[in-house]
Amino acid sequence: MKPNAANDATIEQTATHNDPIGSNVLDDIQLLWYELQGLIYEYLQLAVLEARRAGESLVTMIIAGVMVAVLMIGAWLGLMVAAVLMMIEQGMVASTAILLAVIVNLLIALLLCGVIRRKSHYLQFPALLGSVKPMPPTHRDTDKLL
């Protein structure tokens, strides 16, 4: 036997029975896990608070948008009435002036529908979908499969 063999066996027995190094590592891992859980909880709490604030802001924006739309409709109707009255003052028949105002409104609405239709294409994320579109297999790829 080697002279240091007894010391090595004693060190091994001490390390396996007491295992202070292993328990410290386990304690550190457990502490790290609890800290990670706490960090995740704090981030989730922050995300929930920001989502709530974003929701409240969205509701406020929608209400303000509806109010602006109502006011703009009122202003537009006022402009149309003024234009019709002006045409009547110029000697145009009232029914013709009103019909002309309706036709102008319908033409503007038709133009805006065209704008909406053209812009709706971009709601489908065409560039992103084009970049992730799978490539069709080539003849070499199909030969490998067979």
NORVEN-V739910 format. One record per residue. N is the residue number from 1. PHI is phi as a letter, one per 30 degrees, with the letter a starting at -180 (NA if undefined). PSI is psi as a letter, one per 30 degrees, with the letter a starting at -180 (999 if undefined). NEAR is the number of other C-alpha atoms within 8 Angstrom. Layout:
# NORVEN-V739910
N|PHI|PSI|NEAR + N|PHI|PSI|NEAR
This chain:
# NORVEN-V739910
1|NA|l|3 + 2|d|l|5 + 3|d|e|5 + 4|d|f|6 + 5|d|e|8 + 6|d|e|8 + 7|d|e|7 + 8|d|e|8 + 9|d|e|8 + 10|d|e|8 + 11|d|e|8 + 12|d|e|8 + 13|d|e|8 + 14|d|e|9 + 15|d|e|9 + 16|d|e|7 + 17|d|e|6 + 18|d|e|6 + 19|h|h|9 + 20|d|f|7 + 21|d|e|6 + 22|d|e|7 + 23|d|e|8 + 24|d|e|8 + 25|d|e|8 + 26|d|e|8 + 27|d|e|8 + 28|d|e|8 + 29|d|e|8 + 30|d|e|8 + 31|d|e|8 + 32|d|e|8 + 33|d|e|8 + 34|d|e|8 + 35|d|e|8 + 36|d|e|8 + 37|d|e|8 + 38|d|e|8 + 39|d|e|8 + 40|d|e|8 + 41|d|e|8 + 42|d|e|8 + 43|d|e|8 + 44|d|e|8 + 45|d|e|8 + 46|d|e|8 + 47|d|e|8 + 48|d|e|8 + 49|d|e|8 + 50|d|e|8 + 51|d|e|8 + 52|d|e|8 + 53|d|e|8 + 54|d|e|8 + 55|d|e|8 + 56|d|e|8 + 57|d|e|8 + 58|d|e|8 + 59|d|e|8 + 60|d|e|8 + 61|d|e|8 + 62|d|e|8 + 63|d|e|8 + 64|d|e|8 + 65|d|e|8 + 66|d|e|8 + 67|d|e|8 + 68|d|e|8 + 69|d|e|8 + 70|d|e|8 + 71|d|e|8 + 72|d|e|8 + 73|d|e|8 + 74|d|e|8 + 75|d|e|8 + 76|d|e|8 + 77|d|e|8 + 78|d|e|8 + 79|d|e|8 + 80|d|e|9 + 81|d|e|8 + 82|d|e|8 + 83|d|e|9 + 84|d|e|12 + 85|d|e|8 + 86|d|e|8 + 87|d|e|11 + 88|d|e|11 + 89|d|f|7 + 90|d|f|6 + 91|j|g|6 + 92|d|k|9 + 93|d|k|7 + 94|d|e|9 + 95|d|e|6 + 96|d|e|8 + 97|d|e|12 + 98|d|e|9 + 99|d|e|8 + 100|d|e|8 + 101|d|e|11 + 102|d|e|8 + 103|d|e|8 + 104|d|e|8 + 105|d|e|8 + 106|d|e|8 + 107|d|e|8 + 108|d|e|8 + 109|d|e|8 + 110|d|e|8 + 111|d|e|8 + 112|d|e|8 + 113|d|e|8 + 114|d|e|8 + 115|d|e|8 + 116|d|e|8 + 117|d|e|8 + 118|d|e|7 + 119|d|f|8 + 120|d|f|8 + 121|e|e|9 + 122|d|f|7 + 123|d|f|7 + 124|c|g|6 + 125|h|h|8 + 126|d|e|9 + 127|d|e|6 + 128|d|e|7 + 129|d|e|8 + 130|d|e|7 + 131|d|f|6 + 132|c|g|6 + 133|d|k|6 + 134|d|k|4 + 135|d|k|4 + 136|d|k|4 + 137|d|k|7 + 138|d|l|6 + 139|d|e|6 + 140|d|e|7 + 141|d|e|8 + 142|d|f|9 + 143|d|e|7 + 144|d|e|6 + 145|d|e|5 + 146|d|999|4
